Amino acid sequence: MNTRRKVLAGMGAVALGGLLWQRFPAEADSDILDTVEAPEPTYFPNVWVRTHEGERVRFYDDLVRGKIVTVNMMYVDCSGACPTMTSNLRRVQELLGERLGRDVFMYSITLQPLLDRPQQLREYVRQQRLLPGWKFLTGAPDDIERLRYGLGFYDPDPEVDRNLATHTGMLRVGNDRNERWTMAPALADPERIITTINHVDGAMVHTVYKGHQDSSRVG
């Protein structure tokens, strides 16, 4: 049975790490777990989800296991950061090029699963003019909540946590093979987000050239 590292709980804790990757500890912070009633322990729930393309898949087994991934939360009717965030991540999608769907996988999970079914998410993808290879996910409300907590997209303050907009500003980036996970602002420069992805990808060689991160794949 695959051993999954528990994700640091709460966006505030992970945000302190900035854009630098970090290795998550084997156990989550017990003080945080004592103060937040998460639906289940904060490892990645292996719940059923549906993609905007209509596929029914297991979140961990089919989408995350052994992969390098980015995950963010959004919802179709969001009038705040979501459209700008999606546009910014589209640039990340473009910069990944052939790596997307081969070396790196992008996922967006709706915060309103009762409203955002595959058809609505498919239309959102069309309206945003997104490229193939980026999957938008929905599912049963309880399962989406388990994913939100398991991925660390929650706030210890219940009042803040009830605000959907609280959970849309960050991007989870990780390498399940190496159990390296971090969080980056979803509105960070796309090049900086690529740098974060490369930091968790052990197959990338990193060099600094004129203040920018250049990367090439080993082998």
Secondary structure, 3 states (H helix, E strand, C coil): CCCCCCCCCCHHHHHCCCCCCEECCCCCCHHHHHHCCCCCCCCCCCCEEEECCCCEEEHHHHHHCCCEEEEEEECCCCCCCHHHHHHHHHHHHHHHHHHECCCEEEEEEECCCCCCCHHHHHHHHHHCCCCCCEEEEECCHHHHHHHHHHCCCCCCCHHHHCCHHHHCCEEEEEECCCCEEEEEECCCCHHHHHHHHHHHCCCEEEEEECCEEEEEECC
